[in-house]
Amino acid sequence: MCVSTERNMKEVTVENTDNDNFTDEPEKKGAKNDETKRADYFTATNKSLEDQAGLLSQWFLAYLTPLLRYGATSSLSQEDIGCPSAIDKTSHAYETTKAAWQKQVEKVRKENEAGQLKYEAKLASMTEEKRAKAPPFQLKQPSVAGALIKGFGRWTIAFAFLYNLLSALLAFVPVLLLNDLVSFFEAGADTATYKGFAHPWVEVFGLFLFPLLVSLFQTRHTVIMSHCATYTRAAVSTLIYQKSLRVSAAGKAQTSTGQIVNMMSNDAFQLQRFLQFAGLCAIAPVQIIIALVLIYRQVGN
């Protein structure tokens, strides 16, 4: 009796185990299928989500919607984010900056040769006394900042600052429109005698339109400058590393490994942080002046 009961219990346990495995297997397969689909969605190509996005999607950051929707329900991993943008890759930053640096070195060399010839011709026409007092010829030096700007794109940086300037100027328009609307209602809300910038309903629509434009321009400026900061850090770190491999024995004796690592990490990171706030530093004086003028017109002296 005990033997048969024990045998029946074992059979039931085996059946339950088989049923559990049978029910868990589709769930695991479904989870794997969802994970595969998710991985295929975010990493279907070697391009980032931003590089795959269109013009409107880049301006409105709509390409981040699927990623944010998935992050709201599950924890994100590195595979979900995908590969970085082409402009943020270290290989791209190093190659473009190195090419711009070589062109600048060649340009400066030609300018120095031409300047040296002019300087020697000028010395030849001087007397001995003036020649002895003449200052030595100053050689021009190539600029790393110039190579970084040219490698990233001068017009790209110019457009970023233009977007920031437009956003700073347009941010004051809602203040002027609101002041007009307040004056309109204080005067009795009579459209016949109203002398504002535009019709009151047009100004009400402007209260919606201009903040939207300010947000778009400011966001686009932030995206471009974030790319510029990442590009600069990657290029500078790689250039320092490549230079450290070619340093002579005398140079290695004067520079420690800690100094090189500090330049590659901390100093390059400080450049990245500066570029992220460079637009604010450039536009802040303009905003302060305009704000003071508007306050003076509104309040008086």
Disulfide bonds with the S-S distance in Angstrom:
none
